[in-house]
């Protein structure tokens, strides 16, 4: 990896930290240049436009998400242990990737949902891929006999994502001291329901 | 209600519709003036600042939420029927209050979480109040014998809110044709778990 690529990644990680606080919409190349004490023209040479910067931020975040969340979880045995490991790493994600204002994907989902374009298209693809990873991990838990055969893996993935979204809401907006405890309870409730013989 | 108050409410509802698409952060008094073909100075006379406008938008939205969601649900019998009615009205909320870009509270939650000030303070209070309404409705279902005595009403409210957040994610970002079906399933799963004898 050349020096240029390292610089680009370092810039993107600072940009993500900033966007996690002010939002993707609030992040202009001018503001980023000011924050990093770099020249605006230099940043334009790297990213070209605000929208390309948004795309680059999402791409870099997804690469890091694979490295920090998915790869470590793959070391856990297939089935419920792997699902549990995914959920635990996922909960730590804003800390692991230094996003002081919370998850960039949660922010982008709300900010971009009504804004057609390459950044939104990329985000939708990333979110579907992630739901697929979750559903396929649930499928693994069925194959291993940890979960009942009639559990709906897509519904489980959907519900688990809901548990994560309300966790973020409770943590970042409400500053609820019970946010962590509630997230763990929500996960355990989903797992217990999927295990329970009918 | 005087003409001035009616005008103010009409302006706030247009402002909310606009903010639901461009975000609260993207909504300036200038942009609103342009959209409504009103004078910028007139709007300043009504609202004073962007932040007061945000506060007024949230206040008006909460009033309408009570009228459109909570009041009709109170007509249902206490307990599970009332909880069900709340959830059904809540799902329709973006349509009932004409928010073409989705729920203003969901957008504001992500936009304001890192921005201290009166708008954030108000939103936090509104969100806690709403979680209290949900929890107290669940408590009613326990009293009526619809739900088990050991159900945790706050956890249920939290999980139900999670189901609503992922519903919005699936609907507005992913445009998932199964979003509605999954939301209903998530609700039924929560209710079934709360009913099941242990």
Interface residues (C-beta under 8 A of the other chain):
Chain A: X20 X21 X22 X23 X25 X26 X101 X102 X106 X107 X109 X110 X111 X112 X113 X114 X120 X123 X124 X127 X128 X152 X154 X155 X158 X159 X161 X162 X163 X164 X165 X166 X167 X169 X170 X172 X173 X174 X175 X178 X182 X185 X186 X189 X193
Chain B: X20 X21 X22 X23 X25 X26 X101 X102 X106 X107 X109 X110 X111 X112 X113 X114 X120 X123 X124 X127 X128 X152 X154 X155 X158 X159 X161 X162 X163 X164 X165 X166 X167 X169 X170 X172 X173 X174 X175 X178 X182 X185 X186 X189 X193
